[in-house]
């Protein structure tokens, strides 16, 4: 199996579609819940975890199922072709829902369909990528995902000011286009059946992780849980934090997330390179330190200072102090996010790639359920003090750092040498 940059870029369109949907969802659905339906912060936090509850129930078994599935178009593609169009249609209907039950019906359909195809599209990366190149490949895929987030945040913020439905309709069109591009341009490799190798269930793989003597896989998965608790706790409430604590508009808050996403994209490829050069564990640990310091800076700096405009840039618009902090945070998040999935999948065999991808999403999904609920209750119990949005993040990042200290496996496997006979 050879590393093909072009093929990975094409595969990145799948993650591009996923990122467009979730960036738009996380930016604007909390605003709808507060402005249109009058929900309290704790209820908003719970609502923003429903997608992750659906993912928790669906993604791990779907990952294992896709490992076992055999069809003429591959083992991953059927999930993409069925679920992506359903999710796109449901997503486009969300801003049109005038009553809460209809709103819940649209979001539930979206959440179920997105959970159904995310693990298979991500599992395609290790399917077509040799172990030494998986950090770079994950960097490319997340680069494409970051482009999707930038379009959702920056383009969506401008469209939202025209009509709140437009960002959602843009997302629906882009996710259908992305799914079609992946289907047309990517050919799944044929799976070589090994009758001697058992295809384990998700539960069996989880037992293996807990029984591992050096606990490296368990430590990485727990670290993933902790840093995603920190990140999701903040992301779910950031537009409300910008509106209620910083005094910005909804579109300005979304634009700030776009500034973070821009620097995540810019450093997606370099962080994959650093992961292969200085090690994934070291690169992730550096990212954790950066993220912790950025969260503390946003908590400790007064709102008036955070909103002080430093410059104005094309596309990005005004860049305040908080924008610069978020740009630095984007670099830290790239160091973490680009190298974490390759660490997990390089702790297993080829037959378990989908299953271990499912484990990655199992722990990150648990975190995405816990994070918004933790912050929702913190904000509500402090009298809707949205500055408290930044309290939980540093604590959980420190726990993630402690977990990474004990990891001993998960670096890129050496590429086997090819012997050449003299002719």
N, C-alpha and C positions, 0 to 999 in steps of 0.2 A: 504494500500500500504506500503510495507516494503522496506527499503533501502538495496540494494544489490550491494556491491562493485564490484563483478565480472561482473555483468551486465553493470555497468557504464564503467568499463575498456573496455569491448567489444564494447560498443557504442562509446568509444573514438577513435576507428579505423576510424569512419566516419570523425571526425575532424582531425585525423592524415592525411587522404587523402587530405582534403581541405588545410591543412597547408603545405604539401609537394609542392602542386601546387603553392600556392601563394608565398611561400618563394623563390622558384626557379624563378618564374616570376619576383618578385620585385628585385631580386639580379642581374639577367642577361639581362632582356629585356632593361633596360636603357642603358646597355653597347652596345647591338646590335643597338639601336636607334642612339647612338652617333657614334660608330665606323663603322657600316655597312651602315647606311643611312644618317649620317651627320646632324641629327636634332639639333636645338638649345635648350638650357635648358627650355625655356618657352614651346616649342612644346613637349619636353620630358615630362614635368610636366603634360601637357594636355593629352598626350597619356596614361600616367600612371593612369589617372582618368577614362578612358573609361570603365574599369571593374566596377568601382563604379557607373558610370552612368547607366550601364546595371543593376547592382544590385538594384539601386534606383527605377528603373521602374518595376523590376520583383520580388524582394524578399518580400516586404510587401504584395502585393496581393497573392503571392504564399503561404505565411504564413497563411493568412486568408482562402485561398482555402483549404489548408491542414487541417484546423480545421473542415471544412464542409465535406470533402471527406470521403466516406465510401467504402472500397474495401475488398475483402477476405484476402488480405495481409496487411491491415492496411491503415491508412490515410496519413502516411509519406513515406512509402516504395516505392510507385510507382514513386515518384519524384527522389529518389536515383537511382533506377534501370534504369530509362530512361536517365537521364542527365549525370551521372558519366562516363559511357563508351564513350559518345559523347565528353565530355570534355577531357578525357584522349587521345583520338585519335587526336583531334585538337592540344592539348598541345605538343604531340610528333612531329607534323609537323612544329611547330614554327621555330626551328633553321634551317630548311631546306629551308625556304622561302628566295629566293635570291632577290626578288623585293618587294618594299614597299606595293603595292596593295595585293599581295599574303600574305605577313606578316600580314597585317590588317585583311584579311579574316580569317586566322587561329586564330588570337587573338580574333576576334569578336565572332567566334564560341565557343571558350573556355569560354569567358566572359559570354555569354548568358547561356550556359549549367551550369556553376558553380553557377550563380545566381539562377538558377532554383532549385538546390537541397540543397543549404546551409541552408536556414531557416528550412526546414523540418527536416534535420538531427540534427540541434541544438535543435529544439523544442521537439525532442524525450527525451531529458534529463529531463525537468520538467514533461513530460508525465509519466515517470517511477520512479520519485524521490519525496518523501515527502518534504514539504517545509523546515523543519529544516535542512535537509541534502543537500540542493541545492548548497550551497557554496562549501561543500566538493566534491559534484558530479561535479560541474563546475571545481574545481581544478583538479580532475582526468582527465576530458575531455581535459582540457588545458594542462595537463601534457602530454597526448598522442599527442596533437597538437604540443607541444614543441618538442617532440621526432621527429615528422615529420620535423619541422623546422631545427633541428640539423642535421638530415640526409641530408636535402636539402642544408644547408649552408656548413657543414664540408665535407660531402661526395661529394656534388656538386662542391665544390671548387677544390677538387682533380680530379674529372672527367672532369671538364672544361679545365684543363691544358692538358688533353689527347685529348679530342675532345669536342668542345662547345655544341654539340648535346647530349652528354651522360647524363648530369643532367636532361634534359627534358625527355629522354626516361626512365630514372629511375623513374621520377615522374609519368609518364603515367602508368607504370606497378604497382607502389605502390597504385595509386588511384583506379585502377580496383580491386586490391586485397582487399583494405580496404572496398570498397562498397560491395563486395561479402561476406566478413566476417560479416558486419553489417546485411546484409539480411539473412544470414544463421543462425546466432547465437542470434539475437535479435528478440523477439516476442513483438509486440506492444500490450499494454493493450487494452481490449475491452472498447469502450466508452459507458458509461451509458447515454442514451439519456434522456434529461430533456425537456419535451414539454413546460415547463413554462419559460425556460431560452432562451432568444434570442441569436443567434450567430451574434454578431455585425460585421459590415464591418470595414475596416481599418480607413476610414474617421470618422465613428461614434466613434471608440475608441480614435482617435486623438482629437475629440471634447470633449470627457470625460476627457482626460488628461488636456486640457486647462481650462475646467470648474471646475476642482478639487479645492476646497477652499484653501487647505493648500499648493498646488502647488508642492508637493513632487515629483510626477511622472514627471512633467515638468522640475523641477530642475535637477533631475537625468539624464533625456534625454539630456538636454542642457549641463550638465557636460560631458556626454559621447561624445557629439559633440565636445566640446573644447579639451578634452584630445586626441581624435582620430585625430583632426586637427594637434595637436603637433606631435603625433607619426608618422602619415602618411607623414607629410611634410618632416620628416627626413628619414624615411625608404625608400621612393621612390628615394632619391638622395644619399643614404649613400655610395653605391659602387663608384659613381662618385666623392663624397666628399673624399673618401679614395684615389682614383686615382689622382685627380687633386689638392687636398689641402694637403693631407698627403704624397703623393708621393709613394703610395703602388700599388701593382698589383691588377687586378680585383679579382683574387682568394684570395689574402690577405684580401681585403675589405670584401669579402663574409665570410671568416673565422672569422673575427671580429664579424659579425652578429651572427655567430654560437656560439661565446662565450657569447653573450647576451642571446641567446635562451637557452643555457645550464643552466644558472642561473635562467631563467624564469621557466624551467622545475623543477629544484631542489626546488624552492620555491612555485611551483603551489599548492602542497598539503598543506604545512604549511600555506600559505595565506588563503586557504579555511578554515583551522582549526581556524586561528586567526579571520576570519570573523564571525565564529559562536561563538567564545568566547568573543571577545572584541567589536564585532559589525562590520557590513559591512561598515558603513559610516566612522568609525574611521580608519579601515584598508585601505580603499580607500584613505582617506585623507593623511595618512602616505605615501602611495605610490606616491601620487601626489608631495609631498614635495621632496621625494627622486629623482624622475624623473626631477623635476625642477632644483635641484642642480647639477645633472649629466649633463644636457644640458648646463647649465651655465659654468660648468667646461670645457666642450669640446670647448665652444666658446672662453673662456678667456685664455686657456692654449696654448702656442705656439706649432706649428706643430712639431718642433724638439723635444719638451718634450713629446708630445703625442705619438710619434713613438719610444721613448726610450724603448728598450726591457728590461723587468724586470726578466723574467724567461721563460723557455720552458717546456711545459707540454705534456704528451702523448695525442694524438688525436687532442688537441687544437693547438699544435705547439707553436710558439713564442707568448708570452703575453706581449704586450707593455702597456704603461700607459693608452692609450685610451681603451685597452682591459679590464683593471681593472674597468675603469669608466663604460664601457658597462655592465660588470658583475653586478655591483651595480645597474645599470639602470634596468637590468633584474629582480632583486628582487623587485624594485619599480613597474615595469610593472605587475608583478604577483599579487601584492597587489591590484592593480587597476582592472585588467582584470578579475581575478577570481571571484570577488565579485559583479561586475556590472550587469551582466545578471541576477543573482539570485535576486538582488534588484528590477529589472524591473518586472520580472514575479511574484514576491511576492506582487506586487501592484494590482493584478487582480485575476480573478476567473479561474477555470479549463477550462471553455469553451473558454477563450480568450488567452490561453497560446501561441498558434501559432501566434495570432494577435499581442500580446505584444512582442513576439520575433521578429516579423516583424518590430514593432516600434523601437526596439533596433537597428536593422540593418538599418532602415530608417535614424536615426540620425547619426549612425556611418558611413553610406555610404555617407551622405551629407558631413561629415567631411573628408572622404577619397577623395572626389572630390575637396574640398576646399584646403586641405593641400598641395598636390603636386603642384597645380597651384600657390598658394601663394609663395612657395619656388622657383618654376621655375622662376617666375617674379622677385623675390628678387635677385636671382643669376644672371639673365640676365641683370637687371638694374644696378647691381654693377660691370659690366664688367667681368662676369663669375668668380666672387669671391666665390668659394665654401665654404669658411669658414663661409659665411653668412647662410649656411644651418642650423646652430644652433640658429639663431636669433629669429624666430617666435615661436619655441617650448615653451620656458619658459613663454612667454606672455600668450599663450593659456592655459597652465597648471595652471597658477594663476587664470584665469577666471573659470576654472573647480573647483578649490579649493573653490572659493567664492560661486559657485552654491551649492556645497556639504554642506556648512554651514547651509543652510536652509532646508535640507532634514529631514523629521520627520518619514517617513514610509519606508518600504522595508526590514526591518530586518526579520529574520527567524520567521515564525509563530510557536507558541508552539505546540508540539505534543500532540494530545488529549489523556487524560488518559483512560486506559482501566480498567473498573471495573471488579473485579474477585469475584464471589460469593463463599462463603465457602460451601464446599460440605458436 
